[in-house]
Every structure is written in C-alpha cells, then in structure tokens.
Amino acid sequence: MTLDGALIGCGFFAHNHMQAWAELDGARIVAVCDHDLDKAKAFADAYGAKAYADAATMLAQVQPDFTDIATTSPSHRPLVELAARHSRGVICQKPLAETLEDAEAMVAACAAAGVPLLVHENFRWQAPIRAVLNQVRSGTIGQPHFLRLSFRHAFDIYAGQPYLSQTEDLALMDIGPHVFDMARALMGDVDRVYCQTQKLNPRVAASDAFLAQLSHVGGGVSSVECSFLSHYQPERFPQSLLIIEGERGSIELLEGFRMRVHAGGAVRETDVEPSVPAWGEKPWHLVQESVVEFQRHAIAVLNGQEPGQPTGADNIKTFALTRAAIRSAAASAVISLSQST
C-alpha cells in the first residue's frame, strides 16, 4: 500500500524531503502547501503534486495518510494540531516548538487523535551516527560513561537560509536540538546542564557557538560543542565528530567518515561514509542520505512496523534540554532539567 502524504512548507530544506519521498517505495507526496503560492506551484510542478496556499484547505480536501511539516518553529503548534485532525500520522521539523507549553500541546493533540507524531531529527539517522549507535546498543563498549560530541565548521549556512543570521540563540536553537538528541540517544536522559555561548561572526545577530556539559541520569557525562566559525581544511561540514567511552572500550568518529572501535584489546577502523543519493551531492550527501533513512523509518512507523525515533513525546526532553541550556548560558549557572520551562 502506498501512503499519500501532504507537505507543508516549500523552503530550502523541503527539497530534501521531497527528493527523499520520491526515492522511497511506500509513500508519495500528493499535495504541497506554502503561504507563497508561487513556491508551492514550483514544488508541485517539480515533484508532481497539487499546490495550495492554505494548509487547512489542503488537508480538508486531501485527507492525507500523513502530513510532513517542514516550516519554522513558530508555525508548528497550529499546523501539528491541524494535521492531527486530518491525517493518521504527523512529521514535524525541529526545533519542535518555541515553548515547552506548545510542545506539550502538540504531543497531546496527536495523542488525543490517536496518531503518531515524529520529529525530523535527521542527525541521529546519519550513517556514521547510526553505526556508532549500533555499536553502543550491541554492547561492544559496555555501559557508556563519557561522550565528547563536536559539530564545528565554517561553512556558509546563511547563503541558503538567510533567516538564520537573525535567529535568536542561533547555535543552540538550530543545532542544539540535533546534538542534544544525539547525546541523549547515545548516553540516555539528562538531569543537569551547564552551557556557555560565544558570538564569533559579526554577520550574525546571536551566539553562533556553544559548549554544554551534560550530566546524565545514569551517571555518565557529556561534553557537547558547536561552532559555525571554526576553520579547518578540509572543511568538516556537516560531519559530527565524537568520542564515546564505556566500561569495556571506546569508539571514535573521526573526520573523513572513519569509525574507530577500541574493544577486546584491538582497534578496528571502518569507513562509515554514506552513499550519495542520485539527486544529491557532497558534502550534503551526509544530510541527504539521513533524510532518506529517517523517512524510510517514518513509513515503517506509519505502517505499525517500528516504534518512532524520536517521537514527539521523547523529543520534548530534547526541547527541554535545549531551553535549559539557553537558560544556563544566560545565567552562567548549572540548570536542573526539573527547573526547565
């Protein structure tokens, strides 16, 4: 059975959504919507869908099997609540919402309607991160107790998404949800955070770098860092690098898509670079392939074959951690997640 989907938001990143849906069996986008009808028509012409300028009209007429929301966070709550009434599955881009109240309302709306809510946290679906997660979950290094996770580059992210240069709490709101989601997937839930931010680029309005120290519920600790103005040759974007240590071994994810596993008295190195989709290109292939894999997973979730990763309910914890990190940076203080709002 092929699932019929509707996409809301025809911006820069939505092209990746559309290309990935077109590549996958089992789902197709039959309608697209953007408040700029010309954008919607351009998407409709390019990808073979019907164009709308109003989401309520589109969803009422189409009644899709799923709705893929690829807009910015201020619009997420009303769109998720709307989609929950008109489709049997909802996918929402990160960050999930602007406030914890909105995030909780979105999760509640989907729960009341009996439809799954998935959050498009595609970083955890990147091939190198999937490889590390598989090693950790299989017990290769035993119980993890330390993580260092780094996302540092100088790639011009503002060329394709100029609004980012004016985004409040830029690094924490744009990349924070991704890296905190990966840290939680690898190390478990977080109960305390201490965060410092920096504003490095004079072109941007807010902090474009941060360093966060996380204390995990199980006793592990993580150091999570991000910078949008770190110069390396070759450019590392969009790779995330990490070291994770456990009771029986360690794993390194190194630049150039190399995973090095230290376990059992030996070292094993593996190439974990993803393939380039037919519609993709380097260096974006890391992100593009992860979108394909996340959306493949979404199809399985909608068909009742897999539990969601991450669900809206789980992502509320990542959202709360992101907001707590922002509070920590503002107050120069350790913040308990029980205090997060």
Buried (B, 14 or more C-beta within 10 A) or exposed (E): EEBBBBBBBBBEBBBBBBBBBBBBEBBBBBBBBBBEBEBBBBBBEBBEBBBBBEBBEBBEEBEBBBBBBBBBBEBBBBBBBBBBEBBBBBBBBBBBBBEBEBBBBBBBBBBEBEBBBBBBBBBBBBBBBBBBBEBBEEEBBEBBBBBBBBBBBBBEBBEEBEEBBEBEBBBBBBBBBBBBBBBBBBBBBBBBBBBBBBBBBEEBEBBBBBBBBBBBEEEBBBBBBBBBBBEEEEBBBBBBBBBBBBEEBBBBBBEEBBBBBBBEEEEEEEEBBBEBBEBBEEBBBBBBBBBBBBBBBBBBBBBEEEEBBBBBBBBBBBBBBBBBBBBBBEEEEBBEBEEBE
